[in-house]
């Protein structure tokens, strides 16, 4: 039990505590129609998968940012970081009878945390519904109608909308109202009017019989 309470493993205890805190915050957010994960997605850079000329884009693309929700990627990193860190300290203590200094173990655990994001993120990316299948489909979805299918959409807080393209394929988009003071509850029919960054803007469907 000393492994989990010694000062040398404090960074990894904090990582596990953050995972629990994020789960509680996300759970509470769902109860009040607020999504911390959507807010986090607003803060991260928008990665264009068709333009990876910069080093930053390559790194973010390698970590599946934009393909997997940012909160999921953060939890994957914290979990990989903590598990490797505890394992490292347990092995070192078993071999030499002492623990590595917390700052050294903390630094050594960062690469395995990133590898966890890359490895498990690849699996999750194949399971998460894609907003679009190509650059062409992004534009063709503008002007399409859909239904809010996950959460409550308000300006600054995106919700999921289910939209069908001209071929009948279903797309799941993160949408916000185009008008500042509008709020769209789950089940509301909307019309996609434009795309801003990684989110789509929508208005209440003025032609409900079209849907």
C-alpha positions as CSV (number, residue, x, y, z in Angstrom):
1,X,0.0,0.0,0.0
2,X,3.0,2.3,0.5
3,X,3.4,2.6,-3.3
4,X,0.1,4.6,-3.4
5,X,0.8,6.9,-0.5
6,X,4.5,7.6,-0.9
7,X,5.5,11.1,-2.0
8,X,7.4,9.7,-5.0
9,X,4.2,8.6,-6.6
10,X,2.2,11.8,-6.0
11,X,2.0,12.8,-9.7
12,X,0.3,9.5,-10.5
13,X,-2.1,9.8,-7.6
14,X,-3.0,13.3,-8.9
15,X,-3.6,11.9,-12.4
16,X,-6.0,9.3,-11.0
17,X,-7.8,11.9,-8.9
18,X,-8.2,14.1,-12.1
19,X,-9.8,11.1,-13.9
20,X,-12.3,10.7,-11.1
21,X,-12.9,14.5,-11.0
22,X,-13.5,14.7,-14.7
23,X,-16.0,11.8,-14.6
24,X,-17.9,13.5,-11.8
25,X,-17.9,16.9,-13.6
26,X,-19.1,15.4,-16.8
27,X,-21.8,13.5,-15.0
28,X,-23.0,16.6,-13.2
29,X,-22.8,18.5,-16.4
30,X,-25.2,16.1,-18.1
31,X,-27.7,16.7,-15.3
32,X,-27.8,20.4,-15.9
33,X,-27.4,20.2,-19.7
34,X,-23.8,21.4,-19.7
35,X,-21.1,19.5,-21.4
36,X,-17.5,20.1,-20.1
37,X,-16.2,17.9,-23.0
38,X,-17.8,20.3,-25.5
39,X,-16.2,23.3,-23.7
40,X,-12.8,21.5,-23.8
41,X,-13.3,20.9,-27.6
42,X,-13.8,24.7,-28.0
43,X,-10.4,25.4,-26.4
44,X,-8.3,23.1,-28.5
45,X,-7.0,24.1,-31.9
46,X,-9.0,23.1,-35.0
47,X,-7.0,20.4,-36.9
48,X,-7.6,20.2,-40.6
49,X,-6.9,16.6,-41.6
50,X,-6.2,17.7,-45.2
51,X,-3.6,20.2,-44.2
52,X,-0.8,18.8,-41.9
53,X,2.1,20.9,-43.1
54,X,2.9,22.3,-39.7
55,X,4.6,20.4,-37.0
56,X,1.8,21.2,-34.6
57,X,-0.8,19.7,-37.0
58,X,1.3,16.6,-37.3
59,X,1.5,16.1,-33.5
60,X,-2.2,16.9,-32.9
61,X,-3.2,14.6,-35.8
62,X,-1.0,11.8,-34.4
63,X,-2.8,12.1,-31.1
64,X,-6.2,11.9,-33.0
65,X,-7.2,15.4,-31.9
66,X,-10.4,16.3,-33.8
67,X,-11.2,12.7,-34.4
68,X,-11.8,11.7,-30.8
69,X,-13.4,13.9,-28.1
70,X,-10.7,15.9,-26.3
71,X,-12.0,14.8,-22.9
72,X,-11.5,11.1,-23.9
73,X,-8.0,11.8,-25.1
74,X,-7.2,13.6,-21.8
75,X,-8.5,10.6,-19.8
76,X,-6.5,8.2,-21.9
77,X,-3.3,10.2,-21.3
78,X,-3.9,10.4,-17.5
79,X,-4.7,6.7,-17.3
80,X,-1.6,5.7,-19.3
81,X,0.6,8.2,-17.4
82,X,-0.6,6.9,-14.0
83,X,-0.4,3.2,-14.8
84,X,3.1,3.4,-16.2
85,X,4.2,5.7,-13.4
86,X,3.1,3.3,-10.7
87,X,4.5,0.3,-12.5
88,X,7.8,2.1,-13.0
89,X,8.1,3.0,-9.3
90,X,7.1,-0.6,-8.3
91,X,9.8,-2.1,-10.5
92,X,12.5,0.3,-9.3
93,X,11.6,-0.2,-5.7
94,X,11.6,-4.0,-6.2
95,X,15.1,-3.9,-7.7
96,X,16.8,-1.3,-5.7
97,X,14.7,-0.8,-2.6
98,X,14.1,2.9,-3.3
99,X,11.8,5.0,-5.4
100,X,12.8,7.4,-8.2
101,X,12.3,11.0,-7.3
102,X,8.8,12.1,-8.2
103,X,9.9,14.6,-10.9
104,X,12.0,12.0,-12.7
105,X,9.3,9.4,-12.6
106,X,6.8,12.0,-13.7
107,X,8.8,12.9,-16.8
108,X,9.5,9.3,-17.7
109,X,5.8,8.6,-17.6
110,X,4.9,11.3,-20.2
111,X,5.9,9.4,-23.4
112,X,4.0,6.2,-22.3
113,X,0.9,8.4,-21.6
114,X,1.1,9.9,-25.2
115,X,1.6,6.4,-26.6
116,X,-1.6,5.3,-24.8
117,X,-3.4,8.2,-26.4
118,X,-2.1,7.2,-29.8
119,X,-2.8,3.5,-29.5
120,X,-6.2,3.5,-27.8
121,X,-7.2,6.7,-29.7
122,X,-6.8,4.8,-32.9
123,X,-9.3,2.2,-31.8
124,X,-11.8,4.8,-30.5
125,X,-11.5,6.9,-33.6
126,X,-13.0,4.0,-35.6
127,X,-16.0,3.8,-33.2
128,X,-16.8,7.5,-32.9
129,X,-19.3,8.8,-35.5
130,X,-17.6,11.1,-38.0
131,X,-18.9,14.6,-38.7
132,X,-18.1,14.2,-42.4
133,X,-16.5,11.7,-44.7
134,X,-14.6,14.2,-46.9
135,X,-14.0,17.9,-47.5
136,X,-16.8,17.8,-50.1
137,X,-19.3,16.4,-47.7
138,X,-18.7,19.3,-45.3
139,X,-20.1,21.8,-47.7
140,X,-23.0,19.5,-48.9
141,X,-24.2,19.2,-45.3
142,X,-24.8,22.9,-45.2
143,X,-28.5,23.5,-46.0
144,X,-29.5,20.0,-44.8
145,X,-32.0,19.5,-42.0
146,X,-31.4,17.4,-38.9
147,X,-32.5,16.7,-35.3
148,X,-30.7,17.5,-32.1
149,X,-29.9,14.1,-30.7
150,X,-27.5,14.6,-27.8
151,X,-27.6,17.4,-25.2
152,X,-28.9,21.0,-25.5
153,X,-27.4,23.3,-28.0
154,X,-26.7,26.9,-27.1
155,X,-24.1,29.4,-28.2
156,X,-20.7,28.4,-26.8
157,X,-22.0,24.9,-25.9
158,X,-22.4,22.5,-28.9
159,X,-24.7,19.5,-28.9
160,X,-24.9,16.6,-31.3
161,X,-27.2,16.7,-34.2
162,X,-28.2,13.8,-36.5
163,X,-28.1,14.8,-40.2
164,X,-28.6,12.8,-43.4
165,X,-26.8,13.8,-46.6
166,X,-28.1,13.6,-50.1
167,X,-27.1,9.9,-50.3
168,X,-29.1,9.0,-47.2
169,X,-26.0,8.5,-45.0
170,X,-26.3,9.7,-41.4
171,X,-23.7,12.2,-40.0
172,X,-23.4,13.2,-36.4
173,X,-22.4,16.9,-36.2
174,X,-21.6,19.1,-33.3
175,X,-23.8,22.2,-33.7
176,X,-24.5,25.5,-32.0
177,X,-27.4,28.0,-32.6
178,X,-26.5,30.6,-35.2
179,X,-28.5,33.2,-33.2
180,X,-26.9,34.1,-29.8
181,X,-30.0,33.7,-27.6
182,X,-31.5,30.6,-29.2
183,X,-31.5,27.3,-27.3
184,X,-32.3,24.0,-29.0
185,X,-33.4,21.1,-26.8
186,X,-33.0,17.4,-27.6
187,X,-35.4,16.4,-30.5
188,X,-35.6,19.9,-32.0
189,X,-35.5,20.0,-35.8
190,X,-32.8,22.3,-37.1
191,X,-31.3,23.6,-40.4
192,X,-27.5,23.6,-40.9
193,X,-26.6,27.1,-42.2
194,X,-22.8,27.3,-42.0
195,X,-19.6,25.8,-40.5
196,X,-17.3,27.7,-38.1
197,X,-14.1,25.9,-37.2
198,X,-15.0,22.4,-36.2
199,X,-18.6,23.2,-35.3
200,X,-21.7,23.8,-37.4
201,X,-24.1,26.6,-36.9
202,X,-27.9,26.0,-37.2
203,X,-31.3,27.6,-37.0
204,X,-34.7,26.2,-36.1
205,X,-35.9,24.4,-39.2
206,X,-38.3,26.9,-40.9
207,X,-39.7,24.1,-43.1
208,X,-40.4,21.2,-40.8
209,X,-42.3,19.3,-43.5
210,X,-39.0,19.0,-45.5
211,X,-37.3,16.8,-42.8
